[in-house]
Amino acid sequence: MHRIMRLATVLAAVATVSNVVVVAVLMVVVGAAWVGVQSSWMMAAHDALPTWIRARVIALMLLAFQGCQAAGSLVWGALADAFSLEIAFCCGVHGDGERGHRRACPWDRAGGDDYPTLDAAGTRTAIPLAPVVEESAPVRVTVVYKLRPGGHASLRTHQRDLARARRRLGARSWTAEVGTDRVIEQFDYRDVSEYRRYLSTRLTDPEKYLLDNIWVAACAERPRSRISNR
């Protein structure tokens, strides 16, 4: 966020300064700031993404970035032709400032109450695996959520995201049976190794935060599960 704001500040200076020497110095500074911006979001992607999807997501990010640069250069040039170079630079400054503000918000929230922190004894995804007859056969995972008073409403708000997360990360089907004081979730995987891969390598930060929120906001105790061959 700070690098983006510095980039916007230097762009604003370039738009208002007419001295060639000063502009040359500022261009060096703005180039360094731009490299810093790119390095920041690339490092953030490396930290946030699991290994199994990292290369594909970064490739899409680079493709989108380069496409936006190509389209943005046309828009920027059209603004400079239609109005002036100063106005074109000011539009770029405004865009960088808005982007910096939006980027700051998720990071500010990440340390707040939206993503509760579990104690050392708890883990987001620790669901004990019962022995199964065949490791290579299809398996069904059953998770039982014992709800606290008012937990139905909280779980209902996360139910759609939970189903989408399970399917996106490998589950072939998903159902939820709602009772008076508990919810029974069932989802199927190709085999045990596929489910273990989901728990160990495929789970992304958004899914971890989702499971945290369900556990803390809706459950009276730690969710329990069993796994069996279909």
BAFI-3210 file (N, C-alpha, C; in Angstrom, 3 decimals, decimal comma, padded with zeros to 6 digits):
// residues 230
n [1|2|3|4|5|6|7|8|9|10|11|12|13|14|15|16|17|18|19|20|21|22|23|24|25|26|27|28|29|30|31|32|33|34|35|36|37|38|39|40|41|42|43|44|45|46|47|48|49|50|51|52|53|54|55|56|57|58|59|60|61|62|63|64|65|66|67|68|69|70|71|72|73|74|75|76|77|78|79|80|81|82|83|84|85|86|87|88|89|90|91|92|93|94|95|96|97|98|99|100|101|102|103|104|105|106|107|108|109|110|111|112|113|114|115|116|117|118|119|120|121|122|123|124|125|126|127|128|129|130|131|132|133|134|135|136|137|138|139|140|141|142|143|144|145|146|147|148|149|150|151|152|153|154|155|156|157|158|159|160|161|162|163|164|165|166|167|168|169|170|171|172|173|174|175|176|177|178|179|180|181|182|183|184|185|186|187|188|189|190|191|192|193|194|195|196|197|198|199|200|201|202|203|204|205|206|207|208|209|210|211|212|213|214|215|216|217|218|219|220|221|222|223|224|225|226|227|228|229|230]
n.u [000,836|001,917|003,964|002,505|001,229|003,457|004,325|002,148|002,452|004,927|004,298|002,433|004,147|005,766|003,897|003,541|005,969|008,311|011,001|013,718|015,864|014,976|012,698|013,902|015,250|013,051|011,808|013,534|013,095|010,331|010,395|011,799|009,945|007,803|008,865|009,091|006,364|005,455|007,060|006,042|003,313|003,829|005,372|003,467|001,598|003,090|003,343|000,672|-000,570|-001,207|001,089|000,195|-001,393|-000,095|001,656|-000,096|-001,916|-000,236|000,659|-001,748|-002,119|000,071|-000,595|-002,996|-001,998|-000,184|-001,952|-003,632|-001,776|-001,248|-003,805|-004,228|-002,201|-003,114|-005,450|-004,362|-002,724|-004,722|-006,091|-004,073|-003,782|-006,332|-006,788|-004,549|-001,069|-000,641|-003,203|-003,599|-001,575|-002,502|-004,875|-003,769|-002,501|-004,726|-005,937|-003,954|-003,935|-006,551|-006,387|-004,417|-005,739|-007,870|-006,409|-005,323|-007,418|-008,243|-005,935|-005,933|-008,263|-007,607|-006,196|-008,090|-011,332|-012,650|-011,366|-011,008|-008,605|-007,469|-006,841|-003,741|-004,218|-006,055|-006,780|-007,439|-008,190|-008,019|-009,277|-010,061|-009,093|-010,752|-009,953|-010,078|-011,498|-010,508|-007,933|-007,757|-010,291|-013,400|-014,318|-016,336|-016,737|-017,881|-018,939|-019,745|-021,361|-021,853|-024,094|-024,075|-026,384|-028,266|-026,568|-027,411|-028,189|-025,747|-024,185|-025,681|-025,169|-022,643|-022,875|-023,205|-020,725|-019,096|-019,896|-019,128|-016,363|-015,568|-016,197|-014,658|-012,105|-011,846|-013,913|-016,455|-019,169|-021,643|-023,476|-025,750|-027,272|-029,620|-030,242|-031,930|-030,078|-027,696|-025,612|-025,128|-022,648|-021,773|-019,446|-017,890|-014,902|-012,430|-010,555|-008,793|-006,259|-006,641|-008,319|-006,632|-004,736|-006,209|-006,496|-003,820|-002,282|-003,868|-005,650|-006,555|-005,878|-008,372|-010,254|-009,351|-009,844|-012,609|-013,376|-012,449|-014,201|-016,693|-016,353|-015,775|-017,907|-020,318|-020,296|-020,653|-018,724|-015,658|-015,807|-016,646|-015,628|-015,946|-014,637|-015,323|-015,472|-017,295]
n.v [-001,198|001,264|001,538|001,848|004,280|005,947|005,751|007,001|009,577|010,417|010,339|012,396|014,549|014,473|015,247|017,922|019,257|021,057|021,244|019,762|018,263|017,733|016,261|014,030|012,876|012,294|010,391|008,239|007,644|007,018|004,791|002,967|002,803|001,627|-000,893|-001,819|-001,990|-004,045|-006,152|-006,410|-007,326|-009,708|-011,153|-011,311|-012,966|-015,347|-015,978|-016,303|-018,215|-021,724|-024,412|-026,102|-024,646|-022,328|-021,628|-021,512|-019,497|-017,260|-017,081|-016,341|-013,893|-012,414|-012,403|-010,944|-008,560|-007,676|-007,420|-005,403|-003,328|-002,947|-002,176|000,030|001,780|002,632|003,999|005,968|007,346|008,291|010,038|011,933|012,970|013,998|015,823|016,844|016,265|016,605|016,191|013,533|012,314|013,002|011,524|008,968|009,167|009,408|006,900|005,142|005,965|005,277|002,513|001,863|002,509|000,637|-001,692|-001,529|-002,012|-004,891|-005,933|-004,544|-005,556|-008,191|-008,610|-008,246|-008,777|-010,255|-012,564|-014,848|-015,960|-019,159|-021,165|-022,679|-025,385|-025,963|-026,584|-025,437|-027,287|-029,806|-032,787|-035,800|-038,861|-041,819|-045,348|-046,885|-049,256|-049,677|-047,912|-046,943|-046,774|-044,956|-042,456|-041,292|-038,379|-037,438|-034,800|-033,574|-030,920|-029,609|-027,369|-024,153|-022,136|-020,178|-020,754|-021,819|-019,754|-018,449|-020,478|-020,898|-018,629|-019,159|-021,470|-021,789|-020,876|-022,779|-025,176|-024,532|-024,275|-026,872|-028,335|-026,992|-027,672|-030,371|-032,170|-034,422|-034,436|-032,832|-032,469|-031,264|-031,900|-030,535|-030,346|-030,105|-029,308|-029,643|-029,915|-032,015|-032,632|-033,905|-035,105|-036,275|-037,960|-038,938|-040,833|-041,799|-040,593|-038,380|-036,827|-036,367|-034,854|-032,585|-031,598|-031,152|-029,776|-028,426|-026,696|-023,356|-019,978|-018,443|-020,597|-021,662|-019,535|-019,488|-021,971|-021,468|-019,371|-020,665|-022,622|-021,044|-019,190|-020,620|-023,164|-025,312|-026,961|-028,566|-029,471|-032,794|-035,719|-038,419|-040,916|-042,968|-045,842|-045,659]
n.w [000,000|000,871|-001,006|-003,372|-002,853|-002,699|-005,333|-006,634|-005,586|-006,659|-009,382|-009,460|-008,927|-011,207|-013,080|-012,549|-012,545|-014,474|-014,988|-016,616|-015,513|-012,916|-013,510|-014,715|-012,533|-010,928|-012,547|-012,315|-009,647|-009,687|-011,315|-009,699|-007,615|-008,960|-009,605|-007,001|-006,306|-008,033|-007,096|-004,532|-004,769|-006,058|-004,200|-002,181|-003,413|-003,631|-000,925|-000,074|-001,688|-002,122|-002,921|-004,985|-006,709|-007,209|-009,405|-011,616|-010,875|-010,596|-013,222|-014,502|-013,203|-014,188|-016,903|-016,851|-015,799|-017,795|-019,919|-018,946|-018,813|-021,550|-022,503|-020,833|-021,626|-024,109|-023,357|-021,697|-023,512|-025,244|-023,532|-023,072|-025,662|-026,143|-024,067|-022,046|-021,191|-018,482|-017,338|-018,031|-016,499|-013,949|-013,823|-013,731|-011,247|-009,539|-009,957|-008,944|-006,280|-005,410|-005,763|-003,922|-001,539|-001,537|-001,426|001,068|002,811|003,016|004,274|006,663|007,798|008,048|010,371|012,266|013,806|011,934|011,135|013,284|015,699|016,495|019,442|020,640|020,797|018,880|015,426|012,117|010,208|011,237|011,101|012,335|010,844|010,313|010,154|006,919|004,633|002,003|000,550|-002,011|-002,982|-003,609|-001,195|001,537|003,379|006,495|008,374|011,512|012,916|015,961|017,143|018,676|020,679|018,493|016,446|014,016|012,266|011,842|010,663|008,393|006,881|005,974|004,559|001,748|000,778|001,963|000,692|-001,933|-001,588|-000,820|-003,153|-005,061|-004,324|-004,805|-003,962|-005,017|-004,669|-002,561|000,426|002,971|005,998|008,015|011,413|014,644|016,612|015,404|012,446|009,733|007,571|004,392|002,047|-000,953|-002,029|-004,441|-003,498|-000,462|-000,439|-002,071|-000,485|001,713|000,415|-000,087|002,547|003,283|001,280|-000,644|000,528|000,801|002,009|002,173|002,477|004,888|006,670|006,412|007,571|010,140|010,915|010,859|012,857|015,179|015,289|015,037|016,233|019,090|020,009|018,967|015,544|014,538|012,728|010,359|008,178|005,441|003,274|000,248]
ca.u [000,000|002,786|004,678|001,564|001,027|004,683|004,284|001,181|003,020|005,963|003,608|001,869|005,253|006,169|002,874|003,525|007,317|008,716|012,457|014,094|016,722|014,128|011,845|014,738|015,454|011,773|011,528|014,301|012,387|009,064|010,727|012,092|008,683|006,998|009,451|008,701|004,950|005,356|007,664|005,176|002,186|004,342|005,725|002,219|001,017|003,887|003,061|-000,731|-001,078|-000,631|002,014|-000,417|-002,064|000,658|002,177|-001,201|-002,476|000,733|000,621|-002,938|-001,866|000,969|-001,338|-003,910|-001,191|000,333|-003,090|-004,062|-000,774|-001,458|-005,034|-004,052|-001,358|-003,965|-006,325|-003,528|-002,355|-005,909|-006,338|-003,068|-004,086|-007,601|-006,746|-003,151|-000,237|-000,846|-004,466|-003,390|-000,807|-003,366|-005,770|-002,975|-002,311|-005,991|-006,130|-003,030|-004,376|-007,719|-005,953|-003,709|-006,723|-008,583|-005,498|-005,067|-008,549|-008,204|-004,863|-006,368|-009,264|-007,078|-005,753|-009,180|-012,229|-013,243|-010,681|-010,612|-007,434|-007,722|-005,767|-002,685|-004,711|-006,971|-006,328|-008,596|-008,568|-007,730|-010,443|-009,459|-009,453|-010,937|-009,442|-010,986|-011,215|-009,664|-007,427|-007,896|-011,711|-014,043|-014,606|-017,283|-016,379|-019,038|-018,539|-020,874|-021,212|-022,779|-024,281|-024,410|-027,622|-028,128|-025,560|-027,997|-028,140|-024,355|-023,738|-026,412|-024,500|-021,404|-023,131|-022,944|-019,278|-018,512|-020,130|-018,300|-014,969|-015,353|-016,216|-013,546|-010,851|-011,771|-015,070|-017,291|-020,548|-021,732|-024,812|-025,801|-028,534|-029,768|-031,069|-032,301|-028,911|-026,481|-025,639|-024,297|-022,134|-021,181|-018,882|-017,193|-013,628|-012,058|-009,935|-008,281|-005,109|-007,161|-008,810|-005,460|-004,128|-007,048|-006,191|-002,419|-001,653|-004,781|-006,442|-006,050|-006,185|-009,810|-010,942|-008,966|-010,603|-014,001|-013,526|-012,303|-015,419|-017,761|-016,065|-015,858|-019,179|-021,523|-020,189|-020,492|-017,495|-014,901|-016,500|-016,136|-015,862|-015,541|-014,430|-015,644|-015,603|-018,677]
ca.v [000,000|002,436|001,678|002,400|005,692|006,663|005,826|008,040|010,878|010,777|010,641|013,743|015,499|014,496|015,970|019,360|019,838|021,264|021,199|018,472|017,522|017,242|015,201|012,841|012,267|011,727|009,185|007,157|007,295|006,373|003,457|002,124|002,577|000,686|-002,221|-002,215|-002,384|-005,366|-007,132|-006,595|-008,219|-011,027|-011,827|-011,610|-014,142|-016,512|-016,297|-016,634|-019,308|-023,053|-024,796|-026,818|-023,718|-021,076|-021,305|-021,152|-018,205|-016,215|-016,924|-015,542|-012,529|-011,757|-012,178|-009,828|-007,361|-007,218|-006,969|-004,096|-002,344|-002,650|-001,397|001,299|002,689|003,239|004,968|007,070|008,138|008,988|011,162|012,969|013,612|014,718|016,906|017,262|015,294|016,775|015,545|012,087|011,912|013,130|010,363|007,848|009,377|009,088|005,452|004,507|006,270|004,445|001,133|001,740|002,509|-000,632|-002,754|-001,422|-002,468|-006,291|-006,194|-004,050|-006,448|-009,522|-008,711|-007,894|-009,801|-011,039|-013,833|-015,152|-016,812|-020,284|-021,398|-023,579|-026,754|-026,133|-026,314|-025,159|-028,381|-031,091|-033,662|-037,134|-039,815|-043,185|-046,324|-047,268|-050,597|-049,576|-046,548|-046,511|-046,711|-043,680|-042,306|-040,250|-037,700|-036,921|-033,853|-033,226|-029,645|-029,401|-025,927|-023,391|-021,380|-019,171|-021,165|-022,121|-018,564|-018,195|-021,493|-020,709|-017,587|-019,709|-022,778|-021,768|-020,788|-024,063|-026,127|-024,146|-024,557|-028,326|-028,783|-026,401|-028,310|-031,794|-032,996|-034,733|-034,101|-032,202|-032,308|-030,864|-032,217|-029,612|-030,829|-029,101|-028,785|-029,986|-030,013|-033,121|-032,346|-035,059|-034,853|-037,456|-037,809|-040,085|-041,808|-041,198|-039,738|-037,122|-036,045|-035,926|-033,778|-031,404|-031,071|-030,800|-028,883|-027,667|-025,739|-022,001|-019,110|-018,172|-021,753|-021,764|-018,519|-019,910|-023,007|-020,772|-018,628|-021,616|-023,232|-020,082|-018,466|-021,450|-024,469|-025,391|-027,721|-028,829|-030,384|-034,161|-036,299|-039,800|-041,173|-044,368|-046,170|-045,626]
ca.w [000,000|000,947|-002,280|-004,356|-002,557|-003,108|-006,795|-006,992|-005,230|-007,637|-010,646|-009,328|-009,057|-012,616|-013,841|-012,241|-012,638|-015,869|-015,090|-017,200|-014,584|-011,825|-014,058|-014,901|-011,211|-010,495|-013,323|-011,683|-008,412|-010,003|-011,818|-008,539|-006,899|-009,730|-009,387|-005,652|-006,330|-008,646|-006,192|-003,361|-005,012|-006,410|-002,945|-001,482|-004,062|-003,232|000,475|000,169|-002,515|-001,904|-003,986|-006,098|-007,618|-007,250|-010,738|-012,507|-010,482|-010,932|-014,681|-014,814|-012,732|-015,146|-018,137|-016,610|-015,610|-019,083|-020,713|-018,433|-019,238|-022,970|-022,638|-020,139|-022,410|-025,132|-022,694|-021,223|-024,692|-025,738|-022,623|-023,314|-026,944|-026,086|-023,089|-021,884|-020,486|-017,039|-016,964|-018,129|-015,312|-012,768|-013,820|-013,234|-009,805|-008,876|-010,003|-008,001|-004,921|-005,100|-005,647|-002,651|-000,452|-001,530|-001,007|002,500|003,617|003,402|005,221|007,962|008,355|008,305|011,736|013,159|014,305|010,856|011,056|014,649|015,878|017,373|020,405|020,165|020,755|017,765|014,067|011,278|009,326|011,863|011,166|012,461|009,808|010,777|009,180|005,846|004,140|000,820|000,374|-003,402|-003,333|-003,261|000,230|001,952|004,619|007,220|009,417|012,366|013,607|017,070|017,100|019,861|020,471|017,448|015,474|012,712|011,404|011,483|009,716|007,139|006,095|005,407|003,960|000,308|000,579|002,363|-000,397|-003,068|-001,259|-000,874|-004,552|-005,799|-003,937|-005,106|-003,622|-006,170|-004,324|-001,235|000,985|004,373|006,651|009,138|012,507|015,645|017,320|014,688|010,985|009,256|006,225|003,732|000,728|-001,464|-002,725|-005,273|-002,598|000,769|-000,732|-002,613|000,653|002,474|-000,355|000,174|003,868|003,511|000,305|-001,493|001,288|000,673|003,151|002,320|003,041|006,296|007,405|006,414|008,591|011,425|011,216|011,166|014,145|016,276|015,355|015,002|016,873|020,548|020,246|017,746|014,628|014,503|011,413|010,098|006,754|005,168|001,859|-000,264]
c.u [000,867|003,549|003,765|001,351|002,264|004,725|003,328|001,735|004,057|005,329|002,995|002,956|005,703|005,176|002,951|004,881|007,719|010,221|012,901|014,913|015,896|013,239|012,648|014,972|014,172|011,433|012,308|013,576|011,095|009,297|011,024|010,829|007,821|007,529|009,079|007,260|004,808|005,927|006,746|004,033|002,632|004,721|004,481|001,551|001,766|003,557|001,648|-001,186|-000,438|000,168|001,314|-001,061|-001,235|001,078|001,062|-001,782|-001,525|000,781|-000,592|-002,770|-000,992|000,247|-002,289|-003,147|-000,703|-000,805|-003,596|-003,065|-000,991|-002,710|-004,891|-003,202|-002,159|-004,867|-005,544|-003,118|-003,527|-006,247|-005,354|-003,339|-005,326|-007,532|-005,322|-002,408|-000,456|-002,113|-004,326|-002,629|-001,680|-004,370|-005,041|-002,736|-003,562|-006,223|-005,221|-003,455|-005,564|-007,320|-005,218|-004,660|-007,459|-007,688|-005,256|-006,176|-008,494|-007,112|-005,236|-007,364|-008,678|-006,614|-006,857|-010,050|-012,832|-012,636|-010,192|-009,444|-007,767|-006,561|-004,820|-003,177|-005,586|-006,292|-007,561|-009,109|-008,354|-009,016|-009,914|-009,985|-009,570|-010,373|-010,503|-010,571|-010,247|-009,238|-007,658|-009,347|-012,283|-014,415|-015,618|-016,843|-017,654|-018,541|-019,791|-020,545|-022,271|-022,890|-024,557|-025,743|-027,411|-027,142|-026,106|-027,871|-026,721|-023,851|-024,417|-025,745|-023,242|-021,640|-022,798|-021,450|-018,596|-018,690|-019,247|-016,834|-014,678|-015,272|-015,013|-012,239|-010,920|-012,975|-015,963|-018,763|-020,551|-023,181|-024,687|-027,199|-028,634|-030,721|-031,365|-031,090|-027,607|-026,714|-024,679|-023,927|-021,503|-020,650|-017,982|-015,897|-013,296|-011,426|-009,383|-007,133|-005,557|-007,665|-007,646|-004,747|-004,896|-006,684|-004,775|-001,870|-002,628|-005,541|-005,802|-006,459|-007,674|-010,585|-010,599|-009,736|-012,083|-014,252|-013,362|-013,610|-016,572|-017,566|-016,337|-017,258|-020,390|-021,482|-020,005|-019,226|-016,831|-015,670|-015,824|-016,470|-015,475|-015,418|-014,629|-015,682|-017,053|-019,097]
c.v [001,242|002,641|002,267|003,888|006,513|006,809|006,920|009,433|011,335|011,093|012,034|014,803|015,613|015,311|017,470|020,031|019,937|021,227|019,813|017,633|016,917|016,102|013,914|012,118|011,600|010,454|007,985|006,677|006,537|004,976|002,488|001,809|001,550|-000,736|-002,739|-002,673|-003,787|-006,444|-007,432|-007,553|-009,600|-011,816|-012,187|-012,845|-015,410|-016,935|-016,847|-017,896|-020,634|-023,488|-025,396|-025,881|-022,472|-020,690|-020,846|-019,781|-017,071|-015,997|-016,094|-014,094|-011,765|-011,456|-010,994|-008,510|-006,795|-006,743|-005,608|-003,000|-001,946|-001,794|-000,025|002,285|003,372|004,314|006,193|007,975|008,918|010,187|012,300|013,702|014,494|015,922|017,437|016,176|015,379|016,072|014,023|011,567|011,969|011,988|009,120|007,937|008,989|007,579|004,723|004,746|005,419|002,989|000,898|001,693|001,178|-001,758|-002,712|-002,057|-003,946|-006,580|-005,692|-005,003|-007,787|-009,683|-008,452|-009,076|-010,647|-012,427|-014,213|-016,119|-017,924|-020,477|-022,462|-025,019|-027,019|-025,894|-026,181|-026,421|-029,736|-031,886|-035,087|-038,089|-041,210|-044,153|-046,659|-048,614|-050,545|-048,130|-046,044|-046,396|-045,341|-043,637|-041,186|-039,698|-037,129|-036,054|-033,446|-031,945|-029,552|-027,907|-025,345|-022,675|-020,235|-019,557|-021,473|-020,935|-018,289|-019,200|-021,326|-019,653|-018,103|-020,966|-022,809|-021,706|-022,099|-025,100|-025,819|-024,488|-026,044|-028,803|-028,252|-027,133|-029,830|-032,635|-033,191|-034,438|-033,530|-032,085|-031,869|-031,142|-031,395|-030,205|-029,722|-028,486|-029,117|-029,978|-031,119|-032,839|-033,611|-034,640|-036,012|-037,071|-039,090|-041,193|-041,065|-040,236|-038,387|-036,228|-035,543|-034,790|-032,484|-030,774|-030,513|-029,754|-027,991|-026,578|-024,354|-021,162|-018,780|-019,348|-021,937|-020,767|-018,894|-020,961|-022,425|-020,111|-019,550|-022,203|-022,246|-019,495|-019,371|-022,675|-024,375|-026,150|-027,983|-029,793|-031,755|-034,790|-037,767|-039,953|-042,650|-044,585|-046,124|-047,006]
c.w [000,000|-000,360|-003,349|-004,120|-002,921|-004,626|-007,247|-006,700|-006,251|-008,992|-010,612|-009,483|-010,504|-013,443|-013,646|-012,401|-014,098|-016,066|-015,532|-016,220|-013,458|-012,310|-014,246|-013,581|-010,730|-011,268|-012,794|-010,425|-008,705|-010,585|-010,686|-007,746|-007,625|-009,600|-007,999|-005,571|-006,900|-007,744|-005,018|-003,657|-005,449|-005,165|-002,153|-002,076|-003,668|-001,811|000,667|-000,553|-002,148|-003,123|-005,192|-007,112|-007,888|-008,665|-011,674|-012,164|-010,849|-012,449|-015,105|-014,366|-013,716|-016,458|-017,988|-016,475|-016,942|-019,993|-020,271|-018,807|-020,699|-023,168|-021,988|-020,907|-023,515|-024,526|-022,267|-022,387|-025,247|-024,857|-022,879|-024,621|-026,851|-025,153|-022,951|-021,140|-018,985|-016,570|-017,015|-016,909|-014,065|-012,687|-013,324|-011,736|-009,041|-008,847|-009,032|-006,561|-004,502|-004,919|-004,336|-001,479|-000,389|-001,067|000,483|003,312|003,974|004,412|006,602|008,599|008,731|009,731|012,724|013,501|013,196|010,777|012,445|014,702|016,865|018,327|019,886|020,037|019,544|016,436|013,190|010,599|009,962|012,031|011,206|011,411|010,412|009,737|008,138|005,299|002,973|000,614|-001,043|-003,836|-002,990|-001,782|000,439|003,300|005,227|008,366|010,187|013,122|014,701|017,302|018,477|019,629|019,474|016,364|014,102|011,761|010,947|010,456|008,365|006,260|005,411|004,577|002,473|000,015|000,934|001,262|-001,595|-002,817|-001,345|-002,322|-005,321|-005,524|-004,001|-004,788|-004,840|-005,923|-002,916|-000,816|002,445|004,906|007,932|010,162|013,497|016,324|016,625|013,188|010,589|007,800|005,659|002,360|000,346|-002,166|-003,475|-004,452|-001,389|000,481|-001,285|-001,477|001,508|001,758|-000,161|001,517|003,967|002,551|-000,448|-000,755|001,232|001,878|003,260|002,901|004,514|007,145|007,473|007,485|009,986|011,841|011,586|012,554|015,287|016,415|015,531|015,896|018,382|020,918|018,911|016,836|014,603|013,151|011,390|008,584|006,518|003,667|001,451|-000,750]
res [m|h|r|i|m|r|l|a|t|v|l|a|a|v|a|t|v|s|n|v|v|v|v|a|v|l|m|v|v|v|g|a|a|w|v|g|v|q|s|s|w|m|m|a|a|h|d|a|l|p|t|w|i|r|a|r|v|i|a|l|m|l|l|a|f|q|g|c|q|a|a|g|s|l|v|w|g|a|l|a|d|a|f|s|l|e|i|a|f|c|c|g|v|h|g|d|g|e|r|g|h|r|r|a|c|p|w|d|r|a|g|g|d|d|y|p|t|l|d|a|a|g|t|r|t|a|i|p|l|a|p|v|v|e|e|s|a|p|v|r|v|t|v|v|y|k|l|r|p|g|g|h|a|s|l|r|t|h|q|r|d|l|a|r|a|r|r|r|l|g|a|r|s|w|t|a|e|v|g|t|d|r|v|i|e|q|f|d|y|r|d|v|s|e|y|r|r|y|l|s|t|r|l|t|d|p|e|k|y|l|l|d|n|i|w|v|a|a|c|a|e|r|p|r|s|r|i|s|n|r]
***
